[in-house]
Each structure stands twice: as structure tokens, then as C-alpha cells.
Amino acid sequence: MPNHAKPNVILRQWEMLRLIPNCDHPGRSVQDLAAALETRGYRVTRRTVERDLDTLQQCMPLELNDNVRPQRWRWQKARSVDIPGMEAAEAMALFMMQDAMRSHLPSCFVDALQGRFAQANKTLAALARAGANVRWADRVRVVPSHVVLKPPRIATRVVQTLQRAVLNDIPVEAEYQSLQEVRPSSRLLFPRALILRGSSLYLIAHQKNRDESPHHYAVQRFTSVRLRELEAWPTTSFSLDQFLADGVDQFGDGREIQLRARISPELHKTLHDSPLSTDMTIVADKEGTLTLTATVRDTWALHTWILGHAESLCVLQPIDLRRALAERLKEAAAQYR
């Protein structure tokens, strides 16, 4: 039997108001509303929904559309009531996402979502107290498929300044220390985009008095950033979609290569479910040896993936990639002698 405690009734009716469509929609029937409420943790009868609607119509601009069968409920044209809050499904999604976000996003981004996380937890707690069916929140988790490094510390002011520069095409004067430098150095940058790769945030920018190609700048390595609104913006074009399509975001030169490799039966099963590329093929010869062929970008990410499957994969072509990987594997093996 449903719990008719007052808090449960209020939460249920609040959720029902969110489910009712606007006047430009035919509406939702009592049966539809009852089914939708059940998926959100409220077990109600058709009669309970009818009583709720009759009660809500006395103080809300709701109308019964009797031009369709079955009759359906919707908001009137003069609706002036906004229903804030959070649906149970939305609260559940945020509940599941918060741990993953804390592992992958810089703290300055996660902090901006703390209010939503708190509201999600509050909504689920209220539903639990009201007797709603939210037990599956204790049985579902999001786990990474690889080792996740802790997000680097990034100054909030640096991120905010870079966001403004990217959105408004404003050059910045920055103090930045690359991995090859022993101390920060000043440079004038023309910010183009921000990308999140794993747990690291990168600024994509052109640099004054450098080549015309855009470069990556790890945001945690900026010590200061200042807008230079009077600096002329360069005429060099930039497309983020093209930048990503070229594979430059994965580091390396991003050139397209035809990969040929000998693979194990176990890796074959994995690639059957999740192909390496759209044109990937795997062919077995008379002896049962499996050969993979795929068009991919030559990037650090590809090298890392291959090395991660070193015992299950042997690169045959291109020769320069095979030699480079063989040298890295040789150096790695030397560490264990």
C-alpha cells in the first residue's frame, strides 16, 4: 500500500506537476501519469491520481483536454507557474555522476556543481523518508575502466579568465611553465578552445611569434593570466571540430596511418565489441593467426593503447611505428633486469 503521509503526498503532487505537459501538447492521461510516477518511485492507483488532479486544478492553471480519448491533462495557455526542483530521475543521475566527476574534473568545475549535488542528495533523502522506491541508488555505481589520476590543482581565477578569453576572442598575457622549463616564462596567447582530456584541462591557443599551428597548454601550469583586450586578434582560422578530427588533441602529429598488427584471440573478442576504427577488419589465415587492419591516427593515445596490450598485439605496419614501439618495449624490459 502507498504511504499517504503528508510529505509523500506533497512530493508526489510536485512530481506530477512536472510531468504535465504544456498547452501545445495533447496532454497526458491519468494512466500515463500513474505509470510515470511509478517509474519515479511513487506507487499510486488511478483513483489516487484523479484525486490529486482534482485537488491541484483548484489552485493551478490545469485543464482537462476532452477533445482526445482517453482524456488528458495539460497546462492552460495562461500558465504562469514555474515548477522548480528536481525530478527523481535527474537526482539519481547526478547522484551516480558525482563520484565520477570528482575523479575526472578539476575541483574548480566540481565546486560549481556542489549545489546541484546537494539538491540531488536532498531529493533522494526526501523520497526515501516518504517511502519512495529509491533503493537501487545503493546498488548502482560508476567505475572507471582505467587508472584515473587525481585532477591537478587549478586556480579558479585562472580558469575564469581563460573561459572569458575563449568565449570572447580576447588575447591573454600569461606566465606559463612547460615541462621542459625550469621556471615560468611570459608569452602572448590567442585562446581558441578548452578541452578536458582525462582529468587534465588544456587550453588550445596560438602563440604570438611562434608557428601558425595551435598548441596545447596544461591549465594547471599557468601561474598568472591577464586579458589583453587591445591586442590585435590574428587572422589565422581555427576549427575545433577539425582540430579534434585531425587527432591533434591526442598529442603526436595526428597523421593518418594504416595499422596492421597480429593480435591474440582474447583481444579479438574485445575489438569485436568495440572496434578500433570504422574500417577495421580482422582476418584469420590457415594457421588461425589473426591480423588486424585499421585506419587510425598516429598519436600518443594510440601508442599508449598498443603498449597496454603489448602481450596481445604485435605491430607489423607501419615499419617506423613498429621500430619506435620495439625500442620503447626494449627500454621498459631493461628496467626489470
N, C-alpha and C positions, 0 to 999 in steps of 0.2 A: 504494500500500500504506500502511496506517496506521502511524504511528510508535509503536513499542512501548517507547519509553524510559520508565523508571520514573516520572518526573514526569508524563508524559502519562497513564499508567495510573491514577495516584492522582487526578489531576484528573477523568478520565473516570468513575471509580468514585464519586467525590464527587458529581459532577453526577447520576449515575444514582440515588444515594440520595435526592437532592432530587426526582427525578421520580416515585419510587414513592409511590403514594397511601396514605392511612390505611386502617385495617381496616374502616371503614364504607363503603368503596368496593370494587367488584368487583375492582379491581386493573388492572394494565397488562400486556399481553402482551409477549413478547420482541420481537416485530416492532414494536410501538408504541414500546418503549423505544429500539430501534435507530434508528427514524425520528426520534424526539425528540432523540436525541443528535446525529444528523447535522445537524439544524437549528441545533444549538448549536456546530457546528464539529468534531464527532468522527465520522469515517467509520469505522464498525465493521460487522463481519459479525454475522449472527445467532448464530453459534457463539461469537464473542467475548463477546457479551452474556450468553450462557448460562454461559460460564466465569466471568465476573465475578460473576454472581448466585450461583453455587455457592460461590465464594470468600467473598463478603460474607455469605452465610447462616450461615457458620461462626462469625461474630463479631457479627452484627447480628440483631435480632429480626424477620427477614423470613419470610414464609410464601408457599407456592405454593397459590393458590386453584384446586383441581381440580374445583370444582362448576360451572365455566363452560368453554366451549370457544371459542377456544383458552384454555389455562390462563393464569392471570395472577398477577403478583406484587404483594404489598402488605405493609404493616407489620402485625405481630401486635398484638393488643389490648393486650398488656403493654408496648407500645413506651415506652421511657424515654430514647430518644436524640434529642437535638435536633441538626439538621444546620444549622450556621451557614454563613456565607459568602455568596456572591453568584453567581447564575446568570449565564451568559454574556449572555443577552438583557437582563437587568437592568443588567449592566455596560455593555453597548452603549448602552442608553437614557440612562444617566447620563453616559456619555462624550459623547453628542451634545447633552445638555442643559446641560453645564457652561458653555460659552461664552455660550449664550443667557441663562442665569441670571445670569452675571456682568454682562451688559449691562442686565438689567432689574431685578434685585433689589438692594435696599440691601445694602451689604457685611456688615452685622450678620447678615443672613439667610444670605448665601452662606457666611460663615465657619462657620456651624453645620453646613453640608453638606460641608465640606472633607474630613472623614473618609470620607464615602461616595464622594466623587470620587476620593480617593486609593485606596480599595479597588477601585473600578471600574477605574482605570488599572492597578493591580497585577494584577487578574484578567485583563484583556486582554493584558497583557505576558506573564503566565504561559502563557496559551493560545497566544500567538504562538510562544513558545520551545518549547512542546510540539508545535508543528506544526498546531494547530487552525486552521480556516479563518476568520480574522477580518480578512481584507484589506479587506472592504467598509467597515471603520472609517475607512480612508484615503480613501474615495470618497463619503462622505455628510456633509453639513454642514447646520446650521440657520441660515438667514439672515433678517434682519428685512425686512418689506415696506415699511418707512417709516424715516425718520430717527429714530434712537434716541439720546436724550440720556443722558449719563452719570448713573448714580444719584447722588443727593445724599448727602453725608456725614451720618450719623445716629449719635448717641451710643448705644452699646449699652445703657447704664443707662437711658436714656430709653425705649427700645423695651421693655425688660424690665418696667419699671414700668407702662407703658401696657398691655402684654399682661396683666399681673396685674389691673389695674384693670378691663379689659374682661371678662375671664373671671369675675371675682368681684363685679361691680357695685359697685366702690369709687370714690367721687368722688376727684378729684385737684385739687390746687392747683398751677397751672402758670405759669411765666413764658414768654410767647409773643409773638413779634413778627410781625404780619401784614405783608403787602406795603405797606399804607398807613401803617404806623407807623415811626417813626424809631428807636425803641428798644423792647425787650420790656416788656410790661405783665403784671400779675398778674391771673389770672381763675380762677374755680372751675368746673370742668367735670365733667360726668357722662358718662363714656365709654360709648358704645354699641357701636361696631364699629371694625374696622380694614379698610381696603380698599387694594389695590395697583392704581394706575392708571398704566399705562406703567411708568416707573421710579421713580415717586413714591409714597410711603406716606402715607396720610391717616387721621387719627383722626376718626371721626364721633361727635359729642358734643353734648349740650345744655349751654348755659352759664347759670349762675345769673344772675338779674336781666336776662336777655335774652329775646327772644321764644321761643315754645314749639317752634319748628322746630329740628331738628338741623342742625348746621353742620359744614363741613369744616375740619380743621386739619392743615396740612402738618407731618408729624412732624419734619422737619429744622429747623423754625422754633421748636421748643421748646428753651429753654436750660436749664430745670430742671423736674422733675415730682416732686411729693411726694404720697403717698397721704393721704387724709383719711377714715379709716375711721369716725370718729364723726359725720361729716356725714350728715344725713338724705338718703335717696335719693328723688328726685321720683316722683310718681305718673304722670307722663306716659308713655304707652305708646310702644313703638318696635318696628318690624319691619324687619329688614334687607332681607328679600325685597321688601317693599312699597317701601322706600326706593329699591332698585335698579330696580324695575318702574316707578316714577314718573320715572326718568331723572335724579333729583337728583344721582346720583353723577357725571354727566357735566357738571355745572355748568349754570347757567341755571335758568329756572323749571320746566323739565321738562313744560310743558303740552303736551297732545296737539294736533297740527295736521294739516290735510290739505294736503300738499305737492303742488303742481302745477308742473311745470317742463318746459321744452323741452330735449331732450338730443340729443347727436350719435350717429351710428351706432356709433362706437367705444365710447362709454360704454354704449350699449345692450347691446353684447356682454358687457361686464364685469358689468352688472347682471343679465343673463340667467343668468350663472353664480352670482352672489352677490347676491340681491335685497336691496333696501333695507329692506323690511318684508314681512310675510306676505301683506298685501293689495295689494302693489304691482302696478300694471298699466302697460303701455306700449302706446300706440295710435298708429298712423300715419294721417295724413289723406291726402287725394287727392294732395297735392303731395309726400308722403313725409316730412313733418315729424313727428318723434316726440315725443309728450307723455307724460310720466311722472306718475302719480298714486300717492301712498303716504301712509299714516297713520304719522307719526313724532313723536318728542318734540322740542320746540324747545329745544335745548341748544347749548352751546358746541361740543360734539363735532360736531353736525350742521352748524353754521356753518363749522367748520374743514374738514369734508369737502366742502361745497359750494364753498368758496373754493379748495380744492385741485383742483377740476375746473372752475374758472371759465371756461376756454376751451371746455368741452364741455357746459355746463349754464347755463340761464337760468331763474331762478325767476319763475313767473307769479303764484302764490298761496302763502301769504297776502301781502297787499299790504305789511303792516308789515315782514315778513321781507325782501321784495324791496327795500324802501326802505333798510333797515338794511344789507343786503349791498351795494347800489349805492353807499352812502356810503363803506363800507369800501374798496371797489374804487377809488372815486374818490380817496380819500386815498392808497391804495397807488400808483396810477398817478402821483400828484403827486411821489412820491419819485424817479421815474425821469426827470423833466423836466430 
